[in-house]
Amino acid sequence: MSENHNTKVVDVLVLGGGIGGLQAAVDLADRDLKILVVEQDTSIGGKMIGLSKVFPTLDCSSCITTPKMAEAAHHDNIEIMTYAELDQAEKGPSGFQVKVRQKPRYVVEKDCIGCRLCEYVCPVQLPDAFESGQGARRAAYIPHSNAYPQCALIDIDNCIFCGRCIKACPTDAIHFSQGPEVIDVRAGAIVIATGYKLTPMDSVKRYGAEKLPNVINPLLMERLIAPHGPYGKVLRPSDGRIPDSIAYVQCVGSRDISMGVPYCSRVCCMYAIKQAILLAGSLPLADVTIYYMDVRAFGKGFETFYQDAKAMGLQFVCGKVASISEDDDHNPIIRVERKEEGGEVVEDKHDLVVLSQGMLPAWNPKGILPVTTETYDFVDVPKKKREPTATTMAGIFVAGTAAGPKDIVDTIVEAGAAAAQASAYLNSTGWIQSTEVS
């Protein structure tokens, strides 16, 4: 991969604009290093910007994430590319030679003023991905109210090319002729902070998640209980009714060899307890039940959080859920073996069921970055105790759930460690001095 005269030169390339990537970027930029953040989504903020609150403190998630987004966005030493992907990367004698593919928004970012007039006149309505399919967005849209950049984009696959957005745009920012652009980047080091995705909803077929409308995933519940969610209240997807009975089924897709994910995802117990506590506050008359095999409350304040939930009257049922079906009114029916009742098999009816899914790596670097992955495709960290963020390739570091399941606090701490190791690596190789001379 040869370098051309238009190559962008940065000290560190950060892959991922979630809380881990942003923390690493800010820490590095504060060391007076030039940082490029590449985020594949249309906005930075990652999954954390869509959460309601964080455990165990119940602090507002947006109140933590948006200041970090703003700090990175307005930092003189940080450049952010959203809606972009890493095509390939090679290590050479002068750092990493990288190709980044900028996908077309069909809106010129520097010309867009975020007025949303294109969105207001667009006649096409689609399920809103940020709201986990609830609510609606237009084919011309800004991803969400806290998005950065506040730049519209056109969903070209669903656009009917009526031209209303072009007429409404006051800055002539919309260009349907826009295409993908490949940008050459040279970086002294790389930090991988590409985050996680949930195990598939249909990973346990007998839970009927693909067929039963009132069996939902935890990220949708986050949006339903969030103050800025799609409805402003918790409603059942099937009929819009406020549920009187809500259940959580733990270890869906995790700790199950048959599903190929035998490991514990570490956060599922705690986010279920957090959501249950929030539901008890927003729906004080509702019954909330958590079906679990064992509760893993390992972090600081986690056990107290768990005990507080039990003291509030939340129901914890120890037992393995065998299957989920529904009655004629789409009320989910959980068939479970209750271990604390001598293994009795019972059927419990609820209005709404949340499947506590586990974590998978969101991105596999195989064939793109010269690093190896572990058995389950998380980035391999061979010296976890001595160099907790160093990968199998010198100069490439990893932070957060790209290296394995962990919570937000551990992700932020690990991002800081990755920034420190990347900075030390640049000093040890003479990169900083060489770029200053050039």
C-alpha positions as CSV (number, residue, x, y, z in Angstrom):
1,M,0.0,0.0,0.0
2,S,1.8,3.1,-1.2
3,E,1.3,6.6,0.3
4,N,0.2,9.4,-1.9
5,H,0.4,13.2,-1.5
6,N,-3.2,13.3,-0.2
7,T,-2.5,10.9,2.7
8,K,-3.9,12.1,6.0
9,V,-1.2,11.7,8.7
10,V,-2.3,11.2,12.4
11,D,-0.6,10.0,15.5
12,V,-3.3,7.5,16.5
13,L,-6.3,6.0,14.6
14,V,-9.1,5.1,16.9
15,L,-11.6,2.6,15.6
16,G,-15.0,3.2,17.2
17,G,-16.8,6.3,18.5
18,G,-18.5,4.8,21.5
19,I,-17.7,5.6,25.1
20,G,-14.4,3.6,25.0
21,G,-13.2,5.1,21.7
22,L,-14.1,8.6,22.7
23,Q,-12.3,8.2,26.1
24,A,-9.2,6.9,24.4
25,A,-9.3,9.7,21.8
26,V,-9.7,12.4,24.4
27,D,-6.9,11.0,26.6
28,L,-4.5,10.8,23.6
29,A,-5.5,14.3,22.3
30,D,-4.8,15.8,25.7
31,R,-1.3,14.5,25.3
32,D,-1.1,16.8,22.2
33,L,-1.4,13.9,19.8
34,K,-3.4,14.1,16.5
35,I,-6.2,11.6,16.6
36,L,-8.6,10.4,13.9
37,V,-11.8,8.6,15.1
38,V,-13.5,6.4,12.6
39,E,-17.1,5.4,13.4
40,Q,-19.1,3.1,11.2
41,D,-22.5,4.4,12.5
42,T,-23.9,7.8,11.5
43,S,-23.2,9.3,14.9
44,I,-20.7,8.9,17.6
45,G,-21.9,7.8,21.1
46,G,-22.2,4.1,20.5
47,K,-24.8,2.1,22.4
48,M,-24.4,4.1,25.6
49,I,-26.2,7.2,24.1
50,G,-29.3,5.1,23.7
51,L,-29.4,3.8,27.3
52,S,-31.7,5.2,30.0
53,K,-29.5,5.0,33.1
54,V,-26.4,3.2,34.2
55,F,-25.9,0.6,37.0
56,P,-25.4,0.6,39.9
57,T,-25.6,4.4,40.4
58,L,-28.6,5.0,38.2
59,D,-26.9,8.1,36.7
60,C,-28.4,9.4,33.5
61,S,-26.6,7.7,30.6
62,S,-26.9,10.7,28.2
63,C,-25.6,13.0,30.9
64,I,-22.4,11.0,30.9
65,T,-22.1,10.3,27.2
66,T,-23.0,13.7,25.6
67,P,-20.3,15.7,27.4
68,K,-17.7,13.2,26.2
69,M,-19.1,13.4,22.7
70,A,-18.9,17.2,22.8
71,E,-15.4,17.1,24.3
72,A,-14.2,14.9,21.4
73,A,-16.1,16.8,18.7
74,H,-14.7,20.1,19.7
75,H,-11.1,19.1,20.6
76,D,-8.5,20.7,18.4
77,N,-6.5,17.5,18.1
78,I,-9.4,15.2,17.2
79,E,-10.9,14.6,13.8
80,I,-14.1,12.5,13.6
81,M,-15.2,10.5,10.6
82,T,-18.7,9.0,11.0
83,Y,-20.4,6.6,8.6
84,A,-17.0,5.3,7.6
85,E,-15.3,1.9,7.7
86,L,-11.8,0.6,7.7
87,D,-11.0,-1.2,4.4
88,Q,-7.5,-2.4,5.1
89,A,-4.4,-1.7,7.1
90,E,-0.8,-2.7,6.8
91,K,2.2,-2.0,9.0
92,G,5.2,-0.5,7.3
93,P,8.5,1.1,8.4
94,S,6.7,4.4,8.9
95,G,3.6,3.4,10.8
96,F,0.4,1.9,9.6
97,Q,-0.8,2.5,6.1
98,V,-4.6,2.5,6.2
99,K,-7.5,2.9,3.8
100,V,-10.8,4.3,5.2
101,R,-14.0,4.1,3.2
102,Q,-16.3,7.1,3.7
103,K,-19.8,6.0,2.8
104,P,-22.1,8.6,1.1
105,R,-24.7,10.5,3.1
106,Y,-25.9,12.2,0.0
107,V,-25.7,15.3,2.1
108,V,-22.5,17.4,2.2
109,E,-21.6,17.4,5.8
110,K,-19.8,20.8,5.8
111,D,-22.8,22.5,4.2
112,C,-25.6,20.9,6.4
113,I,-26.8,23.1,9.2
114,G,-28.9,20.5,10.9
115,C,-32.2,22.4,10.3
116,R,-34.1,19.1,9.6
117,L,-36.2,20.8,6.9
118,C,-35.4,17.9,4.6
119,E,-36.7,15.5,7.2
120,Y,-39.9,17.5,7.8
121,V,-40.9,17.4,4.1
122,C,-39.9,13.8,3.4
123,P,-43.0,11.7,2.7
124,V,-41.4,8.3,3.5
125,Q,-41.8,6.9,7.0
126,L,-39.7,4.0,8.2
127,P,-39.1,2.1,11.5
128,D,-36.6,4.0,13.6
129,A,-33.4,1.9,14.2
130,F,-32.3,4.1,17.1
131,E,-35.6,3.4,18.8
132,S,-35.1,-0.4,18.1
133,G,-37.7,-0.3,15.4
134,Q,-40.3,1.5,17.5
135,G,-41.5,5.0,16.4
136,A,-40.7,6.3,12.9
137,R,-38.1,8.2,11.0
138,R,-38.0,9.6,7.5
139,A,-35.9,8.6,4.5
140,A,-34.1,11.9,5.0
141,Y,-33.2,12.2,8.7
142,I,-30.8,13.1,11.5
143,P,-30.2,9.9,13.5
144,H,-31.4,11.2,16.8
145,S,-31.5,14.5,18.8
146,N,-28.1,14.0,20.5
147,A,-26.3,12.9,17.3
148,Y,-22.9,14.2,16.3
149,P,-22.6,15.4,13.7
150,Q,-26.0,17.0,13.5
151,C,-26.0,16.3,9.8
152,A,-28.8,14.7,7.8
153,L,-28.4,11.7,5.5
154,I,-30.6,10.1,2.9
155,D,-31.6,6.5,3.2
156,I,-31.0,5.9,-0.5
157,D,-32.5,2.4,-0.4
158,N,-35.9,3.7,0.6
159,C,-35.8,7.2,-1.0
160,I,-38.5,7.7,-3.7
161,F,-36.5,10.6,-5.2
162,C,-39.4,13.0,-5.0
163,G,-37.1,16.0,-4.7
164,R,-38.8,17.6,-1.8
165,C,-35.7,17.5,0.4
166,I,-33.7,19.3,-2.3
167,K,-36.2,22.1,-2.6
168,A,-36.4,22.4,1.2
169,C,-32.7,22.5,1.9
170,P,-31.6,26.2,2.4
171,T,-27.9,25.4,1.8
172,D,-28.1,23.2,-1.3
173,A,-26.3,20.4,0.8
174,I,-28.2,17.4,-0.8
175,H,-26.4,15.7,-3.7
176,F,-27.6,12.4,-4.9
177,S,-24.5,12.0,-7.1
178,Q,-22.4,11.6,-4.0
179,G,-20.5,8.3,-3.9
180,P,-18.1,6.4,-1.5
181,E,-14.6,7.9,-1.1
182,V,-11.5,6.0,-0.1
183,I,-9.1,8.0,2.1
184,D,-5.5,7.1,2.7
185,V,-4.3,7.5,6.3
186,R,-0.9,7.0,7.9
187,A,-1.0,6.4,11.7
188,G,1.6,5.7,14.3
189,A,-0.7,3.5,16.3
190,I,-4.2,2.1,16.3
191,V,-6.7,1.7,19.1
192,I,-9.6,-0.8,18.5
193,A,-12.7,0.2,20.4
194,T,-15.4,-1.3,18.1
195,G,-17.7,-2.4,20.9
196,Y,-20.3,-5.2,21.0
197,K,-23.5,-6.5,19.5
198,L,-26.1,-8.6,21.3
199,T,-26.5,-12.3,20.7
200,P,-29.2,-12.9,18.2
201,M,-32.8,-12.7,19.4
202,D,-33.5,-16.1,17.8
203,S,-30.4,-17.8,19.3
204,V,-32.8,-19.8,21.5
205,K,-35.6,-20.9,19.1
206,R,-37.9,-22.2,21.9
207,Y,-38.2,-18.7,23.3
208,G,-40.1,-17.6,20.1
209,A,-38.5,-14.2,19.9
210,E,-38.9,-13.8,16.2
211,K,-42.7,-14.7,16.3
212,L,-43.9,-13.4,19.6
213,P,-44.4,-9.6,19.5
214,N,-44.3,-9.1,23.3
215,V,-40.9,-10.8,23.7
216,I,-38.4,-8.1,23.2
217,N,-34.7,-7.4,23.5
218,P,-33.1,-5.3,26.3
219,L,-32.0,-2.4,24.1
220,L,-35.7,-1.9,23.1
221,M,-36.6,-1.8,26.8
222,E,-33.9,0.8,27.4
223,R,-35.6,3.0,24.9
224,L,-39.1,2.4,26.3
225,I,-38.0,3.4,29.9
226,A,-35.9,6.3,28.7
227,P,-37.4,9.8,29.2
228,H,-36.6,10.6,25.6
229,G,-37.9,7.3,24.3
230,P,-40.3,6.8,21.4
231,Y,-43.5,7.0,23.5
232,G,-42.5,8.6,26.8
233,K,-43.9,5.5,28.6
234,V,-43.6,1.7,28.6
235,L,-46.0,0.2,26.1
236,R,-46.4,-3.3,24.7
237,P,-45.4,-3.6,21.0
238,S,-48.5,-5.7,20.1
239,D,-51.3,-3.4,21.2
240,G,-49.7,-0.3,22.9
241,R,-51.1,-1.3,26.3
242,I,-49.2,-0.5,29.5
243,P,-48.0,-3.9,30.9
244,D,-49.0,-5.0,34.4
245,S,-46.6,-7.9,34.5
246,I,-43.1,-7.9,33.1
247,A,-40.5,-10.8,33.1
248,Y,-36.8,-11.1,32.4
249,V,-35.2,-14.3,31.2
250,Q,-31.5,-14.4,31.9
251,C,-28.6,-16.0,30.0
252,V,-30.2,-15.9,26.6
253,G,-27.5,-16.9,24.2
254,S,-24.8,-16.8,27.0
255,R,-23.5,-19.7,29.1
256,D,-25.0,-22.1,26.6
257,I,-22.6,-24.4,24.7
258,S,-25.3,-25.4,22.2
259,M,-25.5,-21.8,21.1
260,G,-21.7,-21.5,20.7
261,V,-21.4,-18.9,23.5
262,P,-20.4,-20.7,26.7
263,Y,-19.0,-17.6,28.4
264,C,-20.8,-15.3,30.8
265,S,-21.4,-11.8,29.3
266,R,-21.0,-10.2,32.7
267,V,-23.5,-7.4,32.4
268,C,-26.8,-9.2,31.8
269,C,-27.8,-9.7,35.4
270,M,-27.0,-6.1,36.3
271,Y,-28.8,-4.5,33.4
272,A,-31.8,-6.6,34.0
273,I,-31.9,-5.6,37.7
274,K,-31.4,-1.9,36.7
275,Q,-34.3,-2.0,34.2
276,A,-36.5,-3.8,36.8
277,I,-35.8,-1.1,39.3
278,L,-36.6,1.6,36.8
279,L,-39.8,-0.2,35.8
280,A,-40.8,-0.4,39.5
281,G,-40.5,3.4,39.6
282,S,-42.4,4.1,36.4
283,L,-45.0,1.4,36.8
284,P,-45.4,1.1,40.5
285,L,-48.4,-1.3,40.3
286,A,-46.7,-3.7,37.8
287,D,-45.2,-7.0,38.9
288,V,-41.6,-7.5,37.7
289,T,-40.0,-11.0,37.8
290,I,-36.4,-12.1,36.9
291,Y,-35.9,-15.7,36.0
292,Y,-32.2,-16.6,36.6
293,M,-29.8,-19.5,37.0
294,D,-27.6,-17.5,39.4
295,V,-27.0,-13.8,39.9
296,R,-23.5,-12.6,39.2
297,A,-23.1,-9.3,41.0
298,F,-19.3,-9.0,41.0
299,G,-18.5,-5.3,40.7
300,K,-18.3,-2.5,43.3
301,G,-21.8,-1.8,44.7
302,F,-23.4,-4.6,42.6
303,E,-24.4,-6.8,45.5
304,T,-26.0,-3.9,47.3
305,F,-27.8,-3.0,44.1
306,Y,-29.1,-6.6,43.9
307,Q,-30.2,-6.7,47.5
308,D,-31.9,-3.3,47.1
309,A,-33.9,-4.7,44.2
310,K,-35.1,-7.6,46.3
311,A,-36.1,-5.3,49.1
312,M,-38.2,-3.3,46.7
313,G,-40.3,-6.3,46.1
314,L,-38.9,-7.4,42.7
315,Q,-39.4,-11.2,42.2
316,F,-36.3,-13.4,41.6
317,V,-37.1,-16.9,40.4
318,C,-34.3,-19.4,40.3
319,G,-35.0,-21.7,37.4
320,K,-34.2,-22.5,33.8
321,V,-36.8,-21.3,31.3
322,A,-37.7,-24.1,29.0
323,S,-39.9,-22.3,26.5
324,I,-42.0,-19.2,25.8
325,S,-45.4,-19.3,24.1
326,E,-48.4,-17.0,24.0
327,D,-52.1,-17.0,24.5
328,D,-54.7,-15.6,22.1
329,D,-54.1,-12.0,23.5
330,H,-50.4,-12.3,22.8
331,N,-49.6,-12.6,26.5
332,P,-46.3,-14.5,26.8
333,I,-46.4,-17.8,28.8
334,I,-43.1,-18.8,30.4
335,R,-42.6,-22.5,31.1
336,V,-40.0,-22.8,33.8
337,E,-38.6,-25.4,36.2
338,R,-38.5,-23.6,39.6
339,K,-35.4,-25.0,41.4
340,E,-36.4,-23.5,44.8
341,E,-39.7,-25.3,44.7
342,G,-38.2,-28.8,44.2
343,G,-37.9,-28.6,40.4
344,E,-41.7,-28.1,39.9
345,V,-42.5,-27.2,36.3
346,V,-44.9,-24.3,36.0
347,E,-46.3,-21.9,33.5
348,D,-46.3,-18.2,34.3
349,K,-48.2,-15.7,32.2
350,H,-46.9,-12.1,31.7
351,D,-47.7,-9.1,29.6
352,L,-44.2,-8.5,28.4
353,V,-40.9,-10.5,28.4
354,V,-37.4,-9.2,28.0
355,L,-34.7,-11.6,26.9
356,S,-31.4,-10.7,28.6
357,Q,-29.1,-11.3,25.7
358,G,-25.3,-11.6,25.9
359,M,-22.4,-9.9,24.2
360,L,-20.7,-10.7,20.9
361,P,-17.9,-8.6,19.3
362,A,-19.4,-6.0,16.9
363,W,-16.5,-6.3,14.5
364,N,-14.1,-8.9,13.4
365,P,-10.7,-7.5,12.3
366,K,-9.8,-10.7,10.4
367,G,-8.4,-9.9,7.0
368,I,-8.3,-6.2,7.7
369,L,-6.0,-5.6,10.7
370,P,-2.9,-7.7,11.4
371,V,-4.1,-8.9,14.8
372,T,-5.4,-12.3,16.0
373,T,-8.7,-13.0,17.7
374,E,-9.7,-15.5,20.4
375,T,-12.0,-18.4,20.0
376,Y,-15.1,-16.2,20.1
377,D,-13.7,-13.5,17.8
378,F,-12.8,-11.0,20.5
379,V,-9.5,-9.4,19.9
380,D,-6.7,-11.4,21.5
381,V,-4.7,-9.8,24.3
382,P,-1.9,-12.3,25.0
383,K,-0.4,-10.5,28.0
384,K,-3.4,-9.5,30.0
385,K,-1.7,-8.9,33.3
386,R,1.4,-7.0,32.1
387,E,0.0,-5.3,29.0
388,P,-3.8,-5.4,29.4
389,T,-4.6,-3.6,26.1
390,A,-1.7,-4.8,23.8
391,T,-2.7,-7.1,20.9
392,T,-0.6,-9.5,19.0
393,M,0.7,-6.7,16.8
394,A,3.0,-4.0,18.2
395,G,1.3,-0.6,17.8
396,I,-2.3,-1.9,17.9
397,F,-4.2,-1.7,21.1
398,V,-7.7,-2.7,22.1
399,A,-10.2,-1.4,24.7
400,G,-13.7,-2.2,25.9
401,T,-15.9,-4.9,24.7
402,A,-13.9,-5.5,21.5
403,A,-11.6,-7.5,23.8
404,G,-14.4,-9.3,25.7
405,P,-17.6,-8.6,27.7
406,K,-17.4,-5.9,30.3
407,D,-19.4,-3.0,31.8
408,I,-19.1,0.7,31.1
409,V,-16.8,1.5,34.0
410,D,-14.3,-1.2,33.0
411,T,-14.5,0.0,29.4
412,I,-13.6,3.5,30.3
413,V,-10.7,2.4,32.5
414,E,-9.4,0.1,29.7
415,A,-9.7,3.0,27.2
416,G,-7.4,5.1,29.4
417,A,-5.0,2.2,29.6
418,A,-5.0,1.8,25.8
419,A,-4.3,5.5,25.4
420,A,-1.4,5.3,27.8
421,Q,0.1,2.3,26.1
422,A,-0.4,3.8,22.7
423,S,1.3,7.0,23.8
424,A,4.3,5.1,25.3
425,Y,4.6,3.1,22.1
426,L,4.8,6.2,19.9
427,N,7.5,7.6,22.2
428,S,9.5,4.3,22.1
429,T,9.4,4.1,18.3
430,G,10.4,7.7,17.8
431,W,7.2,8.3,15.9
432,I,6.4,11.7,17.5
433,Q,9.9,13.1,16.8
434,S,9.9,11.9,13.2
435,T,6.5,13.4,12.5
436,E,7.5,16.7,14.1
437,V,10.6,16.8,11.9
438,S,8.6,16.1,8.8
